[in-house]
Amino acid sequence: MRKPFLLLCSFMLGPQSGIHAADAVFDPGSIALPPGFVIEQVAAVPNARSLAWGDDGTLFVSTMTRNRVYAVRGILSGEAGVVEVAQKLRIPNGVAFRNGALYVAEPERLLRYDGIESRLDNPPEPVVITDDLPAKKQHAWKYIDFGPDGKLYVTVGSPCNVCDEPGYGTIIRMNPDGSGREVYARGIRNSVGIDWHPVTGDLWFTDNNRDMMGDDVPPGELNHAPVAGLHFGFPFCHGTDIVESEPALAALGSCDTTVAPAQELGAHVAALGLEIYDGEMFPPEYRHQVFIAEHGSWNRSEKLGYRVSLVRLDESGKSLGYEVFASGWLSEGQVNGRPVDIVTAPDGSMLLTDDRSGAIYRISYTGT
């Protein structure tokens, strides 16, 4: 029999689920937000990473270190029921949903769980879509999502800090059954967040630039890829115009021939998930703007990130600026949480994962 426990709301846990309370207790009431916004924890999922909505309102949550995928029912009702739907996986960071099926990405494999929402308590065995994705370390984990073209997009991170490795540093796309695989974009060190503009249908993605060049270089990136075939500079160009310090890599190309970031982000903030907001709850000035989960730096003498940032776009898609939207997971050098992924909920609020605290937060606008 499933027994609930209380942590800001009720969570229904299976006896074999492996669910525990938040990995590190943290009060989200200390998070600073613009006036009228509030944040609360609505579920506890250890090492919560990427998010995907099912057709019937189920929220699917991936992990990296737990090697499991969870489903959360009723997350907006005040009683979130958490169940384990996949286990014994390897770094299942990416999740996506389409036509009743849950897609899960391991470093080298894509799996599909058919009819999953009607079988949360007795999940089906997965169908292996492909098992030959590029999967060398150091950034082997994948982020996946379906585009407006119906194709499945997969990020393939570079297997190094900085190197030229064929088949890596790309965003690829394919048909839902794994056929028709092609490279959509190149020159990308490590993207862990992609989304499409709800009006133009253009692809936007974050990218984590190389380490070991200094505290303030190179910047993180928000990139815009409206068409296939673009190159974004890695490994020979970082940010807008920073030439790689290794001569052999710098000789591979020029910043003048690649696509500069739509917006440079803080250096080493580890920008991961992004969401172009298309809900109705937030004030109009937030509609179609880019929210970015900044996981937080490690390669910096003074920590930076550990927040949600906001990039404002004009109607043409040009960046109007980069600002902090939510902060407080870093306080006086103490790390209290690490934001990972963002999705808009059906009611127009936003859900945010924190893999350090094992939490899912809801950010809503009350106007008071």
Order of alpha helices (4+ residues) and beta strands (2+ residues): beta-beta-beta-beta-beta-beta-beta-beta-beta-beta-beta-beta-beta-beta-beta-beta-beta-beta-beta-beta-beta-alpha-beta-beta-beta-beta-beta-beta-beta-beta-beta-beta
